[in-house]
Every structure is written in C-alpha cells, then in structure tokens.
Amino acid sequence: MHLMLQNIPREIQTATIYLYLSPFYDFTEMVNYCLALPYLPGGAELAKKFVQENGNTKEHDEFYRIAGISREHVWIQRSPPGSGAPDLEVVSIETHDPANMLKEFATSNHPWAIKFREFAKKAYGIDFSGPPPPLNENIIDWKQSI
C-alpha cells in the first residue's frame, strides 16, 4: 500500500507532547512539529549526503540546542513508480516553540544553519532565509479512548 502525499500541503500535523519535569507535576508543552518537503530531482541523494557529512556533529547539536529542538526524525517518502509525484522528505521535530525554531533556521548566522540553507536550496528549491511559512494547521487531533 502506498501513502499518497502529493496533494497534502507541506505541513502534516502538529501534536502536543507533555514532558514530566519534576515531582510537583510541572509540565512544559513540547510540540511535535511535522512537515513534508518535496525533493527536486536528485534531492533525496543530496539529503543523504548532507546528513552523512553534517548530521550528529558538534556543530549540528549546538545549533539544535540554540533552535530549541529536542528530537528529530526524518524519512524519505518515495512516490509510487510512474505517478510523477516528487519524493518527499517527511520531518518530525520536537520543540517548545515552533515559530522560534523556524526563525533560527531562517536567520541564524550559526555555521550549521548557513550550510543547511544552502543545502535546502539545492535539495528542495526552498530559500529558508525568506519569509517563514505560516505555522501548520492541525486538522485532526485524535487519540484512543480507554
């Protein structure tokens, strides 16, 4: 079964995660910010190379702390053969402030952020230094009842 994502906007969903911080039940809200980015031809291969060279480095970890990111997952969603739809990068990021996170990606002078913006132009054709997109619109927030 193939998941058809070509007609879904860049954003997928936003979910709320609560982190237990103390024995007095203090909670901080973390947002699982998700988005999908269509690759340009050859973009998936560029993404793999970028991650090999720039992921999980001291520079990467430092920038992610500055941007307020506590966790990230990234998948390549391959389009069905013959569909003509682009492959997508599906990203899930945990952060306490999505707007600030996007601002850091767009405006930071940190060396890793600069490398990422150059990569993004080549892999997705997106200029992250331009005006930020509106935050995602959550259209489903369901959980199983007990």
C-alpha positions as a Markdown table, in Angstrom:
| # | Residue | x | y | z |
|---|---|---|---|---|
| 1 | Met | 0.0 | 0.0 | 0.0 |
| 2 | His | 1.3 | 3.4 | -0.9 |
| 3 | Leu | 0.6 | 6.6 | 1.0 |
| 4 | Met | -0.3 | 9.3 | -1.5 |
| 5 | Leu | 1.1 | 12.5 | -0.2 |
| 6 | Gln | 1.3 | 14.6 | -3.3 |
| 7 | Asn | -1.9 | 16.6 | -2.6 |
| 8 | Ile | -1.2 | 17.1 | 1.1 |
| 9 | Pro | 0.2 | 20.6 | 1.9 |
| 10 | Arg | 3.8 | 21.0 | 3.2 |
| 11 | Glu | 2.6 | 20.6 | 6.7 |
| 12 | Ile | 1.2 | 17.3 | 8.0 |
| 13 | Gln | 0.2 | 17.8 | 11.6 |
| 14 | Thr | 1.1 | 19.2 | 14.9 |
| 15 | Ala | 0.7 | 17.1 | 18.1 |
| 16 | Thr | 1.2 | 18.1 | 21.7 |
| 17 | Ile | 3.6 | 16.2 | 24.0 |
| 18 | Tyr | 3.9 | 16.9 | 27.7 |
| 19 | Leu | 7.2 | 16.3 | 29.4 |
| 20 | Tyr | 7.2 | 15.5 | 33.1 |
| 21 | Leu | 9.9 | 17.7 | 34.7 |
| 22 | Ser | 9.5 | 17.5 | 38.5 |
| 23 | Pro | 7.8 | 15.5 | 41.3 |
| 24 | Phe | 5.4 | 18.5 | 41.7 |
| 25 | Tyr | 3.9 | 17.8 | 38.3 |
| 26 | Asp | 5.3 | 20.8 | 36.5 |
| 27 | Phe | 4.8 | 20.2 | 32.8 |
| 28 | Thr | 6.2 | 22.0 | 29.8 |
| 29 | Glu | 4.5 | 21.7 | 26.5 |
| 30 | Met | 6.5 | 20.3 | 23.6 |
| 31 | Val | 5.2 | 20.4 | 20.1 |
| 32 | Asn | 5.8 | 17.7 | 17.6 |
| 33 | Tyr | 6.1 | 19.9 | 14.5 |
| 34 | Cys | 5.8 | 17.9 | 11.3 |
| 35 | Leu | 6.2 | 19.0 | 7.7 |
| 36 | Ala | 6.8 | 17.4 | 4.3 |
| 37 | Leu | 9.2 | 18.9 | 1.8 |
| 38 | Pro | 9.1 | 17.9 | -1.9 |
| 39 | Tyr | 12.6 | 17.0 | -3.3 |
| 40 | Leu | 13.9 | 18.4 | -6.5 |
| 41 | Pro | 15.3 | 15.7 | -8.8 |
| 42 | Gly | 18.4 | 14.3 | -7.1 |
| 43 | Gly | 17.4 | 15.9 | -3.8 |
| 44 | Ala | 17.0 | 12.7 | -1.8 |
| 45 | Glu | 20.5 | 11.7 | -2.6 |
| 46 | Leu | 21.7 | 15.2 | -1.6 |
| 47 | Ala | 19.8 | 14.8 | 1.7 |
| 48 | Lys | 21.6 | 11.5 | 2.5 |
| 49 | Lys | 24.9 | 13.1 | 1.7 |
| 50 | Phe | 24.2 | 16.2 | 3.8 |
| 51 | Val | 23.2 | 14.0 | 6.8 |
| 52 | Gln | 26.3 | 11.9 | 6.5 |
| 53 | Glu | 28.5 | 15.0 | 6.4 |
| 54 | Asn | 26.6 | 17.3 | 8.7 |
| 55 | Gly | 24.2 | 15.3 | 10.9 |
| 56 | Asn | 25.1 | 14.4 | 14.5 |
| 57 | Thr | 28.1 | 16.6 | 14.7 |
| 58 | Lys | 29.1 | 19.0 | 17.4 |
| 59 | Glu | 28.0 | 21.9 | 15.2 |
| 60 | His | 24.6 | 20.3 | 14.5 |
| 61 | Asp | 23.9 | 19.6 | 18.1 |
| 62 | Glu | 24.9 | 23.1 | 19.1 |
| 63 | Phe | 22.6 | 24.7 | 16.6 |
| 64 | Tyr | 19.7 | 22.4 | 17.5 |
| 65 | Arg | 20.1 | 23.5 | 21.2 |
| 66 | Ile | 20.0 | 27.1 | 20.1 |
| 67 | Ala | 16.9 | 26.5 | 18.0 |
| 68 | Gly | 15.2 | 24.7 | 20.9 |
| 69 | Ile | 15.0 | 21.3 | 19.2 |
| 70 | Ser | 14.9 | 18.3 | 21.5 |
| 71 | Arg | 14.3 | 15.5 | 18.9 |
| 72 | Glu | 14.1 | 15.0 | 15.2 |
| 73 | His | 13.0 | 12.2 | 12.8 |
| 74 | Val | 13.4 | 12.4 | 9.1 |
| 75 | Trp | 12.1 | 9.9 | 6.5 |
| 76 | Ile | 12.2 | 9.8 | 2.7 |
| 77 | Gln | 8.7 | 9.1 | 1.3 |
| 78 | Arg | 9.1 | 7.6 | -2.1 |
| 79 | Ser | 6.4 | 8.3 | -4.6 |
| 80 | Pro | 4.7 | 5.4 | -6.3 |
| 81 | Pro | 6.5 | 4.5 | -9.6 |
| 82 | Gly | 5.1 | 6.2 | -12.6 |
| 83 | Ser | 3.0 | 8.7 | -10.5 |
| 84 | Gly | 5.0 | 11.7 | -11.5 |
| 85 | Ala | 4.8 | 12.9 | -7.9 |
| 86 | Pro | 8.0 | 14.0 | -6.2 |
| 87 | Asp | 9.6 | 12.1 | -3.4 |
| 88 | Leu | 9.1 | 13.9 | -0.1 |
| 89 | Glu | 11.2 | 14.4 | 3.0 |
| 90 | Val | 8.9 | 13.9 | 6.0 |
| 91 | Val | 10.2 | 15.7 | 9.1 |
| 92 | Ser | 9.1 | 15.4 | 12.7 |
| 93 | Ile | 10.7 | 17.9 | 15.2 |
| 94 | Glu | 10.0 | 18.2 | 18.9 |
| 95 | Thr | 10.4 | 21.8 | 20.1 |
| 96 | His | 8.8 | 24.1 | 22.7 |
| 97 | Asp | 8.5 | 27.0 | 20.3 |
| 98 | Pro | 7.9 | 26.2 | 16.5 |
| 99 | Ala | 7.9 | 29.9 | 15.5 |
| 100 | Asn | 11.3 | 30.5 | 17.1 |
| 101 | Met | 12.7 | 27.3 | 15.6 |
| 102 | Leu | 11.7 | 28.3 | 12.1 |
| 103 | Lys | 13.2 | 31.8 | 12.8 |
| 104 | Glu | 16.5 | 30.3 | 13.8 |
| 105 | Phe | 16.6 | 28.2 | 10.6 |
| 106 | Ala | 15.9 | 31.3 | 8.6 |
| 107 | Thr | 18.1 | 33.9 | 10.2 |
| 108 | Ser | 20.8 | 32.3 | 12.3 |
| 109 | Asn | 24.4 | 33.0 | 11.5 |
| 110 | His | 25.5 | 29.7 | 13.0 |
| 111 | Pro | 27.7 | 27.8 | 10.6 |
| 112 | Trp | 25.4 | 24.7 | 10.6 |
| 113 | Ala | 22.3 | 26.9 | 9.8 |
| 114 | Ile | 24.1 | 28.5 | 6.9 |
| 115 | Lys | 25.1 | 25.1 | 5.5 |
| 116 | Phe | 21.5 | 23.9 | 5.9 |
| 117 | Arg | 20.1 | 26.9 | 4.0 |
| 118 | Glu | 22.4 | 26.3 | 1.1 |
| 119 | Phe | 21.6 | 22.5 | 1.1 |
| 120 | Ala | 17.8 | 23.3 | 1.2 |
| 121 | Lys | 18.0 | 25.5 | -2.0 |
| 122 | Lys | 19.7 | 22.6 | -3.8 |
| 123 | Ala | 17.6 | 19.7 | -2.4 |
| 124 | Tyr | 14.1 | 21.3 | -2.2 |
| 125 | Gly | 14.4 | 24.6 | -4.1 |
| 126 | Ile | 13.3 | 26.4 | -1.0 |
| 127 | Asp | 15.0 | 29.5 | 0.4 |
| 128 | Phe | 14.7 | 29.2 | 4.1 |
| 129 | Ser | 16.0 | 32.7 | 4.6 |
| 130 | Gly | 12.9 | 34.2 | 3.0 |
| 131 | Pro | 9.7 | 34.9 | 4.9 |
| 132 | Pro | 8.6 | 31.9 | 7.0 |
| 133 | Pro | 5.6 | 30.0 | 6.0 |
| 134 | Pro | 2.5 | 30.1 | 8.3 |
| 135 | Leu | 2.6 | 27.6 | 11.1 |
| 136 | Asn | 0.9 | 24.3 | 10.4 |
| 137 | Glu | -2.8 | 23.9 | 10.7 |
| 138 | Asn | -3.8 | 20.8 | 12.7 |
| 139 | Ile | -7.0 | 19.3 | 11.2 |
| 140 | Ile | -7.1 | 16.0 | 13.3 |
| 141 | Asp | -6.1 | 15.5 | 16.9 |
| 142 | Trp | -7.4 | 12.0 | 17.8 |
| 143 | Lys | -6.3 | 9.5 | 20.5 |
| 144 | Gln | -7.8 | 6.2 | 21.5 |
| 145 | Ser | -10.2 | 6.4 | 24.4 |
| 146 | Ile | -9.6 | 4.0 | 27.3 |
